Amino acid sequence: MNDAMLKALTKGRVWLGDWTSRRARDRGQTAVEYLGIIVVVVAIVVAITGTDIGQSIKGAIAEKIAELTGGQ
């Protein structure tokens, strides 16, 4: 095996090892991020359904659907 090929293989192995260790550290982070997004969405839904804003939004959506479908 010549010197250039040995250097390239070593460099690739080092890069691959570094990449896999970074992926292992990030694995749990995405679960926490998804949980945070779910909490925010639930909080928004609860806030909207607990006020008259939810009924206003529902009425506006129903009105637009009726306009599109020609319904009443």
PQR file with spaces between the fields and no chain letter, atoms N, CA, C, O and H, PARSE charges and radii, in Angstrom:
ATOM       1  N    MET     1       0.859   -1.164    0.000 -0.4000 1.5000
ATOM       2  CA   MET     1       0.000    0.000    0.000 -0.0000 2.0000
ATOM       3  C    MET     1       0.903    1.224    0.000  0.5500 1.7000
ATOM       4  O    MET     1       1.844    1.316    0.788 -0.5500 1.4000
ATOM       5  N    ASN     2       0.606    2.162   -0.893 -0.4000 1.5000
ATOM       6  CA   ASN     2       1.489    3.329   -0.950 -0.0000 2.0000
ATOM       7  C    ASN     2       1.098    4.340    0.137  0.5500 1.7000
ATOM       8  O    ASN     2       0.059    4.215    0.786 -0.5500 1.4000
ATOM       9  H    ASN     2      -0.159    2.086   -1.534  0.4000 1.0000
ATOM      10  N    ASP     3       1.951    5.327    0.307 -0.4000 1.5000
ATOM      11  CA   ASP     3       1.818    6.307    1.390 -0.0000 2.0000
ATOM      12  C    ASP     3       0.566    7.177    1.230  0.5500 1.7000
ATOM      13  O    ASP     3      -0.110    7.462    2.217 -0.5500 1.4000
ATOM      14  H    ASP     3       2.795    5.428   -0.221  0.4000 1.0000
ATOM      15  N    ALA     4       0.252    7.599    0.011 -0.4000 1.5000
ATOM      16  CA   ALA     4      -0.902    8.464   -0.218 -0.0000 2.0000
ATOM      17  C    ALA     4      -2.207    7.732    0.113  0.5500 1.7000
ATOM      18  O    ALA     4      -3.125    8.314    0.691 -0.5500 1.4000
ATOM      19  H    ALA     4       0.802    7.367   -0.792  0.4000 1.0000
ATOM      20  N    MET     5      -2.275    6.451   -0.261 -0.4000 1.5000
ATOM      21  CA   MET     5      -3.488    5.681    0.019 -0.0000 2.0000
ATOM      22  C    MET     5      -3.643    5.467    1.518  0.5500 1.7000
ATOM      23  O    MET     5      -4.755    5.543    2.039 -0.5500 1.4000
ATOM      24  H    MET     5      -1.529    5.979   -0.730  0.4000 1.0000
ATOM      25  N    LEU     6      -2.562    5.205    2.207 -0.4000 1.5000
ATOM      26  CA   LEU     6      -2.603    5.008    3.651 -0.0000 2.0000
ATOM      27  C    LEU     6      -3.068    6.280    4.358  0.5500 1.7000
ATOM      28  O    LEU     6      -3.867    6.212    5.292 -0.5500 1.4000
ATOM      29  H    LEU     6      -1.658    5.144    1.784  0.4000 1.0000
ATOM      30  N    LYS     7      -2.575    7.436    3.920 -0.4000 1.5000
ATOM      31  CA   LYS     7      -2.991    8.708    4.505 -0.0000 2.0000
ATOM      32  C    LYS     7      -4.480    8.967    4.255  0.5500 1.7000
ATOM      33  O    LYS     7      -5.188    9.422    5.154 -0.5500 1.4000
ATOM      34  H    LYS     7      -1.926    7.492    3.162  0.4000 1.0000
ATOM      35  N    ALA     8      -4.952    8.682    3.049 -0.4000 1.5000
ATOM      36  CA   ALA     8      -6.360    8.896    2.725 -0.0000 2.0000
ATOM      37  C    ALA     8      -7.263    7.996    3.553  0.5500 1.7000
ATOM      38  O    ALA     8      -8.295    8.447    4.050 -0.5500 1.4000
ATOM      39  H    ALA     8      -4.377    8.313    2.319  0.4000 1.0000
ATOM      40  N    LEU     9      -6.890    6.724    3.710 -0.4000 1.5000
ATOM      41  CA   LEU     9      -7.685    5.795    4.512 -0.0000 2.0000
ATOM      42  C    LEU     9      -7.703    6.208    5.982  0.5500 1.7000
ATOM      43  O    LEU     9      -8.742    6.126    6.637 -0.5500 1.4000
ATOM      44  H    LEU     9      -6.052    6.358    3.307  0.4000 1.0000
ATOM      45  N    THR    10      -6.570    6.646    6.493 -0.4000 1.5000
ATOM      46  CA   THR    10      -6.496    7.093    7.887 -0.0000 2.0000
ATOM      47  C    THR    10      -7.368    8.318    8.109  0.5500 1.7000
ATOM      48  O    THR    10      -8.099    8.408    9.096 -0.5500 1.4000
ATOM      49  H    THR    10      -5.727    6.712    5.961  0.4000 1.0000
ATOM      50  N    LYS    11      -7.281    9.260    7.176 -0.4000 1.5000
ATOM      51  CA   LYS    11      -8.085   10.480    7.282 -0.0000 2.0000
ATOM      52  C    LYS    11      -9.581   10.151    7.233  0.5500 1.7000
ATOM      53  O    LYS    11     -10.367   10.719    7.991 -0.5500 1.4000
ATOM      54  H    LYS    11      -6.688    9.187    6.374  0.4000 1.0000
ATOM      55  N    GLY    12      -9.968    9.247    6.354 -0.4000 1.5000
ATOM      56  CA   GLY    12     -11.374    8.840    6.255 -0.0000 2.0000
ATOM      57  C    GLY    12     -11.852    8.157    7.517  0.5500 1.7000
ATOM      58  O    GLY    12     -12.971    8.396    7.973 -0.5500 1.4000
ATOM      59  H    GLY    12      -9.329    8.785    5.738  0.4000 1.0000
ATOM      60  N    ARG    13     -11.019    7.315    8.079 -0.4000 1.5000
ATOM      61  CA   ARG    13     -11.400    6.610    9.313 -0.0000 2.0000
ATOM      62  C    ARG    13     -11.547    7.583   10.467  0.5500 1.7000
ATOM      63  O    ARG    13     -12.483    7.461   11.256 -0.5500 1.4000
ATOM      64  H    ARG    13     -10.111    7.120    7.708  0.4000 1.0000
ATOM      65  N    VAL    14     -10.657    8.533   10.582 -0.4000 1.5000
ATOM      66  CA   VAL    14     -10.746    9.541   11.646 -0.0000 2.0000
ATOM      67  C    VAL    14     -12.010   10.365   11.467  0.5500 1.7000
ATOM      68  O    VAL    14     -12.719   10.626   12.439 -0.5500 1.4000
ATOM      69  H    VAL    14      -9.896    8.632    9.941  0.4000 1.0000
ATOM      70  N    TRP    15     -12.303   10.777   10.239 -0.4000 1.5000
ATOM      71  CA   TRP    15     -13.502   11.573    9.976 -0.0000 2.0000
ATOM      72  C    TRP    15     -14.765   10.785   10.305  0.5500 1.7000
ATOM      73  O    TRP    15     -15.689   11.323   10.913 -0.5500 1.4000
ATOM      74  H    TRP    15     -11.727   10.564    9.450  0.4000 1.0000
ATOM      75  N    LEU    16     -14.811    9.521    9.909 -0.4000 1.5000
ATOM      76  CA   LEU    16     -15.979    8.680   10.160 -0.0000 2.0000
ATOM      77  C    LEU    16     -16.179    8.459   11.653  0.5500 1.7000
ATOM      78  O    LEU    16     -17.308    8.500   12.142 -0.5500 1.4000
ATOM      79  H    LEU    16     -14.060    9.084    9.415  0.4000 1.0000
ATOM      80  N    GLY    17     -15.106    8.228   12.369 -0.4000 1.5000
ATOM      81  CA   GLY    17     -15.204    8.046   13.823 -0.0000 2.0000
ATOM      82  C    GLY    17     -15.706    9.302   14.508  0.5500 1.7000
ATOM      83  O    GLY    17     -16.522    9.223   15.426 -0.5500 1.4000
ATOM      84  H    GLY    17     -14.189    8.195   11.971  0.4000 1.0000
ATOM      85  N    ASP    18     -15.233   10.455   14.073 -0.4000 1.5000
ATOM      86  CA   ASP    18     -15.680   11.728   14.643 -0.0000 2.0000
ATOM      87  C    ASP    18     -17.147   11.959   14.333  0.5500 1.7000
ATOM      88  O    ASP    18     -17.894   12.410   15.201 -0.5500 1.4000
ATOM      89  H    ASP    18     -14.570   10.519   13.327  0.4000 1.0000
ATOM      90  N    TRP    19     -17.574   11.663   13.123 -0.4000 1.5000
ATOM      91  CA   TRP    19     -18.959   11.863   12.707 -0.0000 2.0000
ATOM      92  C    TRP    19     -19.901   10.976   13.511  0.5500 1.7000
ATOM      93  O    TRP    19     -20.954   11.436   13.953 -0.5500 1.4000
ATOM      94  H    TRP    19     -16.967   11.296   12.417  0.4000 1.0000
ATOM      95  N    THR    20     -19.539    9.712   13.706 -0.4000 1.5000
ATOM      96  CA   THR    20     -20.418    8.803   14.450 -0.0000 2.0000
ATOM      97  C    THR    20     -20.506    9.195   15.916  0.5500 1.7000
ATOM      98  O    THR    20     -21.567    9.038   16.520 -0.5500 1.4000
ATOM      99  H    THR    20     -18.684    9.337   13.347  0.4000 1.0000
ATOM     100  N    SER    21     -19.450    9.692   16.499 -0.4000 1.5000
ATOM     101  CA   SER    21     -19.515   10.105   17.905 -0.0000 2.0000
ATOM     102  C    SER    21     -20.377   11.353   18.054  0.5500 1.7000
ATOM     103  O    SER    21     -21.082   11.484   19.054 -0.5500 1.4000
ATOM     104  H    SER    21     -18.588    9.820   16.008  0.4000 1.0000
ATOM     105  N    ARG    22     -20.342   12.274   17.090 -0.4000 1.5000
ATOM     106  CA   ARG    22     -21.214   13.451   17.139 -0.0000 2.0000
ATOM     107  C    ARG    22     -22.666   13.054   17.010  0.5500 1.7000
ATOM     108  O    ARG    22     -23.521   13.619   17.693 -0.5500 1.4000
ATOM     109  H    ARG    22     -19.769   12.167   16.278  0.4000 1.0000
ATOM     110  N    ARG    23     -22.968   12.091   16.146 -0.4000 1.5000
ATOM     111  CA   ARG    23     -24.348   11.632   15.969 -0.0000 2.0000
ATOM     112  C    ARG    23     -24.867   10.988   17.253  0.5500 1.7000
ATOM     113  O    ARG    23     -26.041   11.148   17.588 -0.5500 1.4000
ATOM     114  H    ARG    23     -22.273   11.633   15.591  0.4000 1.0000
ATOM     115  N    ALA    24     -24.021   10.273   17.966 -0.4000 1.5000
ATOM     116  CA   ALA    24     -24.447    9.617   19.201 -0.0000 2.0000
ATOM     117  C    ALA    24     -24.790   10.653   20.269  0.5500 1.7000
ATOM     118  O    ALA    24     -25.727   10.446   21.040 -0.5500 1.4000
ATOM     119  H    ALA    24     -23.068   10.143   17.693  0.4000 1.0000
ATOM     120  N    ARG    25     -24.056   11.756   20.330 -0.4000 1.5000
ATOM     121  CA   ARG    25     -24.334   12.796   21.316 -0.0000 2.0000
ATOM     122  C    ARG    25     -25.626   13.529   21.004  0.5500 1.7000
ATOM     123  O    ARG    25     -26.310   13.971   21.926 -0.5500 1.4000
ATOM     124  H    ARG    25     -23.295   11.924   19.704  0.4000 1.0000
ATOM     125  N    ASP    26     -25.984   13.674   19.726 -0.4000 1.5000
ATOM     126  CA   ASP    26     -27.168   14.423   19.332 -0.0000 2.0000
ATOM     127  C    ASP    26     -28.450   13.606   19.388  0.5500 1.7000
ATOM     128  O    ASP    26     -29.536   14.159   19.216 -0.5500 1.4000
ATOM     129  H    ASP    26     -25.428   13.315   18.977  0.4000 1.0000
ATOM     130  N    ARG    27     -28.352   12.337   19.618 -0.4000 1.5000
ATOM     131  CA   ARG    27     -29.523   11.458   19.526 -0.0000 2.0000
ATOM     132  C    ARG    27     -30.615   11.876   20.509  0.5500 1.7000
ATOM     133  O    ARG    27     -31.772   11.961   20.098 -0.5500 1.4000
ATOM     134  H    ARG    27     -27.470   11.888   19.758  0.4000 1.0000
ATOM     135  N    GLY    28     -30.324   12.136   21.755 -0.4000 1.5000
ATOM     136  CA   GLY    28     -31.323   12.499   22.749 -0.0000 2.0000
ATOM     137  C    GLY    28     -31.838   13.917   22.595  0.5500 1.7000
ATOM     138  O    GLY    28     -32.933   14.238   23.057 -0.5500 1.4000
ATOM     139  H    GLY    28     -29.384   12.067   22.089  0.4000 1.0000
ATOM     140  N    GLN    29     -31.074   14.745   21.966 -0.4000 1.5000
ATOM     141  CA   GLN    29     -31.453   16.145   21.821 -0.0000 2.0000
ATOM     142  C    GLN    29     -32.723   16.293   20.994  0.5500 1.7000
ATOM     143  O    GLN    29     -33.565   17.127   21.327 -0.5500 1.4000
ATOM     144  H    GLN    29     -30.184   14.485   21.591  0.4000 1.0000
ATOM     145  N    THR    30     -32.888   15.527   19.943 -0.4000 1.5000
ATOM     146  CA   THR    30     -34.060   15.680   19.099 -0.0000 2.0000
ATOM     147  C    THR    30     -35.331   15.295   19.834  0.5500 1.7000
ATOM     148  O    THR    30     -36.375   15.902   19.594 -0.5500 1.4000
ATOM     149  H    THR    30     -32.203   14.850   19.672  0.4000 1.0000
ATOM     150  N    ALA    31     -35.284   14.313   20.718 -0.4000 1.5000
ATOM     151  CA   ALA    31     -36.462   13.934   21.493 -0.0000 2.0000
ATOM     152  C    ALA    31     -36.902   15.086   22.386  0.5500 1.7000
ATOM     153  O    ALA    31     -38.098   15.350   22.515 -0.5500 1.4000
ATOM     154  H    ALA    31     -34.437   13.820   20.913  0.4000 1.0000
ATOM     155  N    VAL    32     -35.951   15.769   22.999 -0.4000 1.5000
ATOM     156  CA   VAL    32     -36.276   16.911   23.857 -0.0000 2.0000
ATOM     157  C    VAL    32     -36.859   18.045   23.024  0.5500 1.7000
ATOM     158  O    VAL    32     -37.796   18.714   23.462 -0.5500 1.4000
ATOM     159  H    VAL    32     -34.980   15.555   22.895  0.4000 1.0000
ATOM     160  N    GLU    33     -36.322   18.269   21.837 -0.4000 1.5000
ATOM     161  CA   GLU    33     -36.849   19.322   20.979 -0.0000 2.0000
ATOM     162  C    GLU    33     -38.282   19.020   20.547  0.5500 1.7000
ATOM     163  O    GLU    33     -39.129   19.913   20.555 -0.5500 1.4000
ATOM     164  H    GLU    33     -35.561   17.727   21.481  0.4000 1.0000
ATOM     165  N    TYR    34     -38.564   17.761   20.169 -0.4000 1.5000
ATOM     166  CA   TYR    34     -39.932   17.384   19.802 -0.0000 2.0000
ATOM     167  C    TYR    34     -40.884   17.562   20.977  0.5500 1.7000
ATOM     168  O    TYR    34     -42.006   18.035   20.791 -0.5500 1.4000
ATOM     169  H    TYR    34     -37.876   17.036   20.163  0.4000 1.0000
ATOM     170  N    LEU    35     -40.468   17.199   22.164 -0.4000 1.5000
ATOM     171  CA   LEU    35     -41.295   17.367   23.344 -0.0000 2.0000
ATOM     172  C    LEU    35     -41.601   18.846   23.583  0.5500 1.7000
ATOM     173  O    LEU    35     -42.726   19.197   23.938 -0.5500 1.4000
ATOM     174  H    LEU    35     -39.557   16.815   22.315  0.4000 1.0000
ATOM     175  N    GLY    36     -40.611   19.705   23.390 -0.4000 1.5000
ATOM     176  CA   GLY    36     -40.830   21.144   23.545 -0.0000 2.0000
ATOM     177  C    GLY    36     -41.833   21.681   22.545  0.5500 1.7000
ATOM     178  O    GLY    36     -42.676   22.506   22.897 -0.5500 1.4000
ATOM     179  H    GLY    36     -39.698   19.419   23.101  0.4000 1.0000
ATOM     180  N    ILE    37     -41.755   21.227   21.304 -0.4000 1.5000
ATOM     181  CA   ILE    37     -42.702   21.666   20.277 -0.0000 2.0000
ATOM     182  C    ILE    37     -44.112   21.201   20.636  0.5500 1.7000
ATOM     183  O    ILE    37     -45.069   21.962   20.491 -0.5500 1.4000
ATOM     184  H    ILE    37     -41.070   20.557   21.018  0.4000 1.0000
ATOM     185  N    ILE    38     -44.248   19.967   21.099 -0.4000 1.5000
ATOM     186  CA   ILE    38     -45.565   19.447   21.476 -0.0000 2.0000
ATOM     187  C    ILE    38     -46.153   20.258   22.625  0.5500 1.7000
ATOM     188  O    ILE    38     -47.344   20.569   22.608 -0.5500 1.4000
ATOM     189  H    ILE    38     -43.471   19.349   21.217  0.4000 1.0000
ATOM     190  N    VAL    39     -45.352   20.601   23.610 -0.4000 1.5000
ATOM     191  CA   VAL    39     -45.826   21.397   24.747 -0.0000 2.0000
ATOM     192  C    VAL    39     -46.320   22.756   24.278  0.5500 1.7000
ATOM     193  O    VAL    39     -47.368   23.220   24.726 -0.5500 1.4000
ATOM     194  H    VAL    39     -44.384   20.348   23.624  0.4000 1.0000
ATOM     195  N    VAL    40     -45.584   23.400   23.384 -0.4000 1.5000
ATOM     196  CA   VAL    40     -45.999   24.711   22.872 -0.0000 2.0000
ATOM     197  C    VAL    40     -47.303   24.601   22.091  0.5500 1.7000
ATOM     198  O    VAL    40     -48.193   25.434   22.266 -0.5500 1.4000
ATOM     199  H    VAL    40     -44.732   23.024   23.019  0.4000 1.0000
ATOM     200  N    VAL    41     -47.435   23.597   21.238 -0.4000 1.5000
ATOM     201  CA   VAL    41     -48.660   23.428   20.451 -0.0000 2.0000
ATOM     202  C    VAL    41     -49.855   23.170   21.365  0.5500 1.7000
ATOM     203  O    VAL    41     -50.926   23.740   21.159 -0.5500 1.4000
ATOM     204  H    VAL    41     -46.712   22.921   21.096  0.4000 1.0000
ATOM     205  N    VAL    42     -49.681   22.322   22.365 -0.4000 1.5000
ATOM     206  CA   VAL    42     -50.776   22.048   23.301 -0.0000 2.0000
ATOM     207  C    VAL    42     -51.166   23.314   24.053  0.5500 1.7000
ATOM     208  O    VAL    42     -52.353   23.570   24.254 -0.5500 1.4000
ATOM     209  H    VAL    42     -48.811   21.859   22.532  0.4000 1.0000
ATOM     210  N    ALA    43     -50.191   24.104   24.468 -0.4000 1.5000
ATOM     211  CA   ALA    43     -50.491   25.353   25.167 -0.0000 2.0000
ATOM     212  C    ALA    43     -51.279   26.310   24.278  0.5500 1.7000
ATOM     213  O    ALA    43     -52.203   26.971   24.752 -0.5500 1.4000
ATOM     214  H    ALA    43     -49.227   23.897   24.305  0.4000 1.0000
ATOM     215  N    ILE    44     -50.930   26.391   23.009 -0.4000 1.5000
ATOM     216  CA   ILE    44     -51.653   27.264   22.080 -0.0000 2.0000
ATOM     217  C    ILE    44     -53.078   26.767   21.885  0.5500 1.7000
ATOM     218  O    ILE    44     -54.019   27.561   21.907 -0.5500 1.4000
ATOM     219  H    ILE    44     -50.180   25.855   22.624  0.4000 1.0000
ATOM     220  N    VAL    45     -53.246   25.473   21.696 -0.4000 1.5000
ATOM     221  CA   VAL    45     -54.589   24.906   21.506 -0.0000 2.0000
ATOM     222  C    VAL    45     -55.454   25.143   22.743  0.5500 1.7000
ATOM     223  O    VAL    45     -56.622   25.510   22.616 -0.5500 1.4000
ATOM     224  H    VAL    45     -52.482   24.828   21.679  0.4000 1.0000
ATOM     225  N    VAL    46     -54.901   24.939   23.924 -0.4000 1.5000
ATOM     226  CA   VAL    46     -55.655   25.161   25.156 -0.0000 2.0000
ATOM     227  C    VAL    46     -56.025   26.634   25.289  0.5500 1.7000
ATOM     228  O    VAL    46     -57.142   26.958   25.694 -0.5500 1.4000
ATOM     229  H    VAL    46     -53.952   24.641   24.027  0.4000 1.0000
ATOM     230  N    ALA    47     -55.107   27.520   24.956 -0.4000 1.5000
ATOM     231  CA   ALA    47     -55.394   28.951   25.043 -0.0000 2.0000
ATOM     232  C    ALA    47     -56.489   29.362   24.064  0.5500 1.7000
ATOM     233  O    ALA    47     -57.333   30.194   24.396 -0.5500 1.4000
ATOM     234  H    ALA    47     -54.200   27.257   24.628  0.4000 1.0000
ATOM     235  N    ILE    48     -56.484   28.793   22.872 -0.4000 1.5000
ATOM     236  CA   ILE    48     -57.489   29.148   21.866 -0.0000 2.0000
ATOM     237  C    ILE    48     -58.852   28.580   22.237  0.5500 1.7000
ATOM     238  O    ILE    48     -59.862   29.271   22.105 -0.5500 1.4000
ATOM     239  H    ILE    48     -55.798   28.117   22.602  0.4000 1.0000
ATOM     240  N    THR    49     -58.900   27.342   22.694 -0.4000 1.5000
ATOM     241  CA   THR    49     -60.194   26.731   23.014 -0.0000 2.0000
ATOM     242  C    THR    49     -60.800   27.300   24.287  0.5500 1.7000
ATOM     243  O    THR    49     -62.011   27.206   24.485 -0.5500 1.4000
ATOM     244  H    THR    49     -58.079   26.781   22.801  0.4000 1.0000
ATOM     245  N    GLY    50     -59.997   27.878   25.141 -0.4000 1.5000
ATOM     246  CA   GLY    50     -60.495   28.441   26.393 -0.0000 2.0000
ATOM     247  C    GLY    50     -61.038   29.850   26.256  0.5500 1.7000
ATOM     248  O    GLY    50     -61.501   30.422   27.243 -0.5500 1.4000
ATOM     249  H    GLY    50     -59.013   27.955   24.980  0.4000 1.0000
ATOM     250  N    THR    51     -60.998   30.423   25.077 -0.4000 1.5000
ATOM     251  CA   THR    51     -61.472   31.798   24.891 -0.0000 2.0000
ATOM     252  C    THR    51     -62.469   31.854   23.741  0.5500 1.7000
ATOM     253  O    THR    51     -62.734   30.847   23.084 -0.5500 1.4000
ATOM     254  H    THR    51     -60.622   29.959   24.275  0.4000 1.0000
ATOM     255  N    ASP    52     -63.010   33.027   23.509 -0.4000 1.5000
ATOM     256  CA   ASP    52     -63.934   33.227   22.390 -0.0000 2.0000
ATOM     257  C    ASP    52     -63.206   33.297   21.054  0.5500 1.7000
ATOM     258  O    ASP    52     -63.838   33.238   19.999 -0.5500 1.4000
ATOM     259  H    ASP    52     -62.794   33.845   24.042  0.4000 1.0000
ATOM     260  N    ILE    53     -61.905   33.421   21.091 -0.4000 1.5000
ATOM     261  CA   ILE    53     -61.128   33.476   19.850 -0.0000 2.0000
ATOM     262  C    ILE    53     -61.306   32.176   19.069  0.5500 1.7000
ATOM     263  O    ILE    53     -61.384   32.194   17.841 -0.5500 1.4000
ATOM     264  H    ILE    53     -61.391   33.469   21.947  0.4000 1.0000
ATOM     265  N    GLY    54     -61.371   31.054   19.774 -0.4000 1.5000
ATOM     266  CA   GLY    54     -61.559   29.762   19.118 -0.0000 2.0000
ATOM     267  C    GLY    54     -62.854   29.709   18.334  0.5500 1.7000
ATOM     268  O    GLY    54     -62.887   29.194   17.217 -0.5500 1.4000
ATOM     269  H    GLY    54     -61.308   31.039   20.772  0.4000 1.0000
ATOM     270  N    GLN    55     -63.928   30.243   18.916 -0.4000 1.5000
ATOM     271  CA   GLN    55     -65.213   30.262   18.224 -0.0000 2.0000
ATOM     272  C    GLN    55     -65.176   31.203   17.027  0.5500 1.7000
ATOM     273  O    GLN    55     -65.784   30.916   15.996 -0.5500 1.4000
ATOM     274  H    GLN    55     -63.901   30.661   19.824  0.4000 1.0000
ATOM     275  N    SER    56     -64.475   32.311   17.151 -0.4000 1.5000
ATOM     276  CA   SER    56     -64.340   33.247   16.029 -0.0000 2.0000
ATOM     277  C    SER    56     -63.594   32.596   14.867  0.5500 1.7000
ATOM     278  O    SER    56     -63.990   32.739   13.710 -0.5500 1.4000
ATOM     279  H    SER    56     -63.981   32.544   17.989  0.4000 1.0000
ATOM     280  N    ILE    57     -62.522   31.889   15.176 -0.4000 1.5000
ATOM     281  CA   ILE    57     -61.736   31.206   14.143 -0.0000 2.0000
ATOM     282  C    ILE    57     -62.578   30.120   13.484  0.5500 1.7000
ATOM     283  O    ILE    57     -62.573   29.977   12.261 -0.5500 1.4000
ATOM     284  H    ILE    57     -62.200   31.773   16.116  0.4000 1.0000
ATOM     285  N    LYS    58     -63.301   29.355   14.302 -0.4000 1.5000
ATOM     286  CA   LYS    58     -64.151   28.290   13.773 -0.0000 2.0000
ATOM     287  C    LYS    58     -65.216   28.868   12.851  0.5500 1.7000
ATOM     288  O    LYS    58     -65.479   28.315   11.783 -0.5500 1.4000
ATOM     289  H    LYS    58     -63.305   29.471   15.295  0.4000 1.0000
ATOM     290  N    GLY    59     -65.830   29.976   13.253 -0.4000 1.5000
ATOM     291  CA   GLY    59     -66.859   30.611   12.426 -0.0000 2.0000
ATOM     292  C    GLY    59     -66.296   31.128   11.107  0.5500 1.7000
ATOM     293  O    GLY    59     -66.934   30.993   10.063 -0.5500 1.4000
ATOM     294  H    GLY    59     -65.617   30.426   14.120  0.4000 1.0000
ATOM     295  N    ALA    60     -65.098   31.721   11.151 -0.4000 1.5000
ATOM     296  CA   ALA    60     -64.481   32.255    9.931 -0.0000 2.0000
ATOM     297  C    ALA    60     -64.111   31.120    8.975  0.5500 1.7000
ATOM     298  O    ALA    60     -64.289   31.247    7.763 -0.5500 1.4000
ATOM     299  H    ALA    60     -64.580   31.830   11.999  0.4000 1.0000
ATOM     300  N    ILE    61     -63.607   30.034    9.503 -0.4000 1.5000
ATOM     301  CA   ILE    61     -63.252   28.901    8.650 -0.0000 2.0000
ATOM     302  C    ILE    61     -64.502   28.287    8.032  0.5500 1.7000
ATOM     303  O    ILE    61     -64.513   27.965    6.844 -0.5500 1.4000
ATOM     304  H    ILE    61     -63.462   29.931   10.487  0.4000 1.0000
ATOM     305  N    ALA    62     -65.559   28.122    8.832 -0.4000 1.5000
ATOM     306  CA   ALA    62     -66.811   27.560    8.316 -0.0000 2.0000
ATOM     307  C    ALA    62     -67.408   28.461    7.238  0.5500 1.7000
ATOM     308  O    ALA    62     -67.957   27.972    6.252 -0.5500 1.4000
ATOM     309  H    ALA    62     -65.551   28.383    9.797  0.4000 1.0000
ATOM     310  N    GLU    63     -67.301   29.767    7.426 -0.4000 1.5000
ATOM     311  CA   GLU    63     -67.820   30.726    6.437 -0.0000 2.0000
ATOM     312  C    GLU    63     -67.068   30.618    5.115  0.5500 1.7000
ATOM     313  O    GLU    63     -67.686   30.627    4.050 -0.5500 1.4000
ATOM     314  H    GLU    63     -66.855   30.165    8.227  0.4000 1.0000
ATOM     315  N    LYS    64     -65.755   30.519    5.169 -0.4000 1.5000
ATOM     316  CA   LYS    64     -64.946   30.408    3.949 -0.0000 2.0000
ATOM     317  C    LYS    64     -65.211   29.088    3.234  0.5500 1.7000
ATOM     318  O    LYS    64     -65.249   29.042    2.004 -0.5500 1.4000
ATOM     319  H    LYS    64     -65.253   30.512    6.034  0.4000 1.0000
ATOM     320  N    ILE    65     -65.393   28.026    3.993 -0.4000 1.5000
ATOM     321  CA   ILE    65     -65.700   26.735    3.383 -0.0000 2.0000
ATOM     322  C    ILE    65     -67.050   26.803    2.673  0.5500 1.7000
ATOM     323  O    ILE    65     -67.222   26.280    1.571 -0.5500 1.4000
ATOM     324  H    ILE    65     -65.362   28.063    4.992  0.4000 1.0000
ATOM     325  N    ALA    66     -67.994   27.456    3.330 -0.4000 1.5000
ATOM     326  CA   ALA    66     -69.326   27.601    2.727 -0.0000 2.0000
ATOM     327  C    ALA    66     -69.255   28.409    1.427  0.5500 1.7000
ATOM     328  O    ALA    66     -69.941   28.102    0.452 -0.5500 1.4000
ATOM     329  H    ALA    66     -67.854   27.880    4.224  0.4000 1.0000
ATOM     330  N    GLU    67     -68.411   29.450    1.432 -0.4000 1.5000
ATOM     331  CA   GLU    67     -68.237   30.263    0.209 -0.0000 2.0000
ATOM     332  C    GLU    67     -67.654   29.411   -0.924  0.5500 1.7000
ATOM     333  O    GLU    67     -68.086   29.516   -2.072 -0.5500 1.4000
ATOM     334  H    GLU    67     -67.853   29.700    2.224  0.4000 1.0000
ATOM     335  N    LEU    68     -66.678   28.574   -0.594 -0.4000 1.5000
ATOM     336  CA   LEU    68     -66.024   27.759   -1.618 -0.0000 2.0000
ATOM     337  C    LEU    68     -66.940   26.659   -2.168  0.5500 1.7000
ATOM     338  O    LEU    68     -66.928   26.358   -3.361 -0.5500 1.4000
ATOM     339  H    LEU    68     -66.327   28.489    0.338  0.4000 1.0000
ATOM     340  N    THR    69     -67.717   26.082   -1.283 -0.4000 1.5000
ATOM     341  CA   THR    69     -68.555   24.958   -1.708 -0.0000 2.0000
ATOM     342  C    THR    69     -69.940   25.388   -2.154  0.5500 1.7000
ATOM     343  O    THR    69     -70.699   24.569   -2.672 -0.5500 1.4000
ATOM     344  H    THR    69     -67.726   26.327   -0.314  0.4000 1.0000
ATOM     345  N    GLY    70     -70.286   26.648   -1.966 -0.4000 1.5000
ATOM     346  CA   GLY    70     -71.601   27.137   -2.357 -0.0000 2.0000
ATOM     347  C    GLY    70     -72.681   26.736   -1.361  0.5500 1.7000
ATOM     348  O    GLY    70     -73.873   26.831   -1.655 -0.5500 1.4000
ATOM     349  H    GLY    70     -69.670   27.314   -1.545  0.4000 1.0000
ATOM     350  N    GLY    71     -72.263   26.290   -0.195 -0.4000 1.5000
ATOM     351  CA   GLY    71     -73.204   25.887    0.847 -0.0000 2.0000
ATOM     352  C    GLY    71     -73.698   27.070    1.629  0.5500 1.7000
ATOM     353  O    GLY    71     -73.431   28.223    1.290 -0.5500 1.4000
ATOM     354  H    GLY    71     -71.295   26.213    0.044  0.4000 1.0000
ATOM     355  N    GLN    72     -74.424   26.767    2.681 -0.4000 1.5000
ATOM     356  CA   GLN    72     -75.020   27.860    3.464 -0.0000 2.0000
ATOM     357  C    GLN    72     -74.281   28.104    4.739  0.5500 1.7000
ATOM     358  O    GLN    72     -74.655   28.989    5.509 -0.5500 1.4000
ATOM     359  H    GLN    72     -74.641   25.831    2.956  0.4000 1.0000
